[in-house]
Each structure stands twice: as structure tokens, then as C-alpha cells.
């Protein structure tokens, strides 16, 4: 698959390994003008957040179909930055940083996709997860069952601290500390194919 993010649409080109050629009819999905957002993968679906419309564009890679989901409005002004994760029963989960609402610390807002009796997609608020105090946060990505957060000290110390959130237990732990902000691409958690154990 090759996904092209144009100004007004997503275009999915599919290569058939059986036929040895690209399929003639690309799959397209109309989108608002915006920069290409971060991509997430969960339960066989690729997901992109469209900030201006507060929507999630979902490509079901099994059925090769696009759909759009409305995102919930989390508390606070930081709701534009989300991470999409795998929730139970094939559902999508959403994590976003929310303002200091209960103490002097930020929280992660967690909601899970569900459907109502009419089949319409809804988001059910699940929990607020406390983050360590005295940091401003941004979401770096998701990989290997963990969410990686970057914490910037509020007192302008030169250290940058990274925290991980275990997506099974929702426990926040110190991951590492550095003198510089690390610019990274998509997170990856596994052995490269050349180092993976042989399989049959």
C-alpha cells in the first residue's frame, strides 16, 4: 500500500503481489486542507487525526475502506494532540493530555470507542491518569504496548525527561533523561527481521 496525503484528499494505491502490478482504481477519501498528521496503527487500522475538524480518519487495511470518526472533546486546551491505541474487543482507545484540573499536575484523558444501539460510533470516557508534577508534556508516540511522553521541566532546567505509560496497567514510569530534546520519527519496538528468531 502507498498512501498519498494530498491537499484535499487521501489517495490509497494498492499493489497486488499476485498480479505483480498496482491496482487500477485507487481508493480516495476527501479531507480538509491540513498538514499530514501523525499516523497510528491499531487493530488492523491506520488512523490519522484531522485537527481542524476534530475527526479521526481510519483506514481498515483488511477491507480497504476509509471512514471518519468524530473525536471526543477532552477537558482542557491540549486535546489536539492524541494517541490512538488498541483497546479491548477490537475497539480503538484514545489518549490525550489534559490541563491541570485536579492538582498541580497534568493528566492523560483516556476514552474508548464504542457503538450505540444504532451502530453510530461514540467515545466512552474511561479514566484520568495522573502524570508526574512539574513538567509540561507532549506525546511522542506508541510502540510495543507503551505510550512515550516527553516531559519538559517547568522551571526551565536543561534536562528533558521521558516517561512511558504501560497500556495494560496504565502505570507511568521514568524512561530516560537527556540534555536535549530528541527528534524522532515513528516509534518501533521489536527486533529487526535479521535479529528475529527463526520461525516456521
Secondary structure as GFF3:
##gff-version 3
##sequence-region A 1 200
A	DSSP	beta_strand	2	5	.	.	.	ID=ss1
A	DSSP	beta_strand	9	13	.	.	.	ID=ss2
A	DSSP	beta_strand	15	16	.	.	.	ID=ss3
A	DSSP	beta_strand	21	22	.	.	.	ID=ss4
A	DSSP	beta_strand	27	30	.	.	.	ID=ss5
A	DSSP	beta_strand	39	42	.	.	.	ID=ss6
A	DSSP	beta_strand	45	50	.	.	.	ID=ss7
A	DSSP	beta_strand	55	60	.	.	.	ID=ss8
A	DSSP	beta_strand	65	70	.	.	.	ID=ss9
A	DSSP	beta_strand	82	86	.	.	.	ID=ss10
A	DSSP	three_ten_helix	88	90	.	.	.	ID=ss11
A	DSSP	beta_strand	92	98	.	.	.	ID=ss12
A	DSSP	beta_strand	107	115	.	.	.	ID=ss13
A	DSSP	beta_strand	121	130	.	.	.	ID=ss14
A	DSSP	beta_strand	135	143	.	.	.	ID=ss15
A	DSSP	beta_strand	146	153	.	.	.	ID=ss16
A	DSSP	beta_strand	160	166	.	.	.	ID=ss17
A	DSSP	beta_strand	172	178	.	.	.	ID=ss18
A	DSSP	three_ten_helix	193	195	.	.	.	ID=ss19
###
